[in-house]
Amino acid sequence: MLTKSPLTTALAALAGTFAMAAGTQTADSSHADATYVAHLTALNTATAGSATTGEARFEIEGDKLVIRVHVTGAPPGITHWQHFHGFENGHAASCATQTADANGDGIVDVAETAAASGTTMVPFDTAPAAMDVAHGSYPQADANGSYSYREVVPLKQLAAAFGKAFKGQQLDLDHRVVYIHGVPASTRLPATVASLGPIPASTTLPIACGRIERVSR
């Protein structure tokens, strides 16, 4: 089930500042079919109240990119943002760990992931190729904290939009990491937990991450 996220126009402006990409391998229609997988491991489990795990799979099939995400153990009944993050300088991204908690508040917020993971790139919503982080529809976990997401994306369209938004850069999936975000709005978070502009920290709080790796040609 997909529902509208409580996004604001302010994030639209911020999304422009998230324009980063890098690397040398390109996931586009000029390449042979390939599969990439990210195994998602939990982050901020004490705050989330559960350990969020799962898998994100990216399959290049001719001129299509099939994106699949399956998540379990997420906070139930709420919408979860999901994206891949990365750098613009050619470095491979990695997942932030608890050591990224620079301010010592016991929580790794989205700003504290930047050193390891770079910045937000492509949203896994109902239209990834639209590159519209601010107005996309993201999946909602069921009562058990699970959800499955699948979208088939025209690869040329996504690559063109990515290159336009990110100054001629390429998707380079194996230089990226996948983040799952979101805890209930009722979650009591310290004032030190950072977010993106006016967006509630509960919406952007990272709860799982996985590094994308190529597993087949």
URRAFEN-V178345 format. One record per helix or strand. SS is the DSSP state (helix for helix, strand for strand). FROM is the first residue (numbers start at 0). TO is the last residue. If there is no record, write none. Layout:
ss=SS from=FROM to=TO
ss=SS from=FROM to=TO
This chain:
ss=strand from=1 to=3
ss=helix from=8 to=16
ss=strand from=33 to=41
ss=helix from=44 to=47
ss=strand from=52 to=60
ss=strand from=63 to=71
ss=strand from=78 to=78
ss=strand from=81 to=85
ss=helix from=97 to=99
ss=helix from=110 to=116
ss=strand from=118 to=122
ss=helix from=127 to=129
ss=strand from=136 to=139
ss=strand from=146 to=153
ss=helix from=154 to=164
ss=helix from=172 to=174
ss=strand from=176 to=180
ss=helix from=200 to=203
ss=strand from=205 to=215
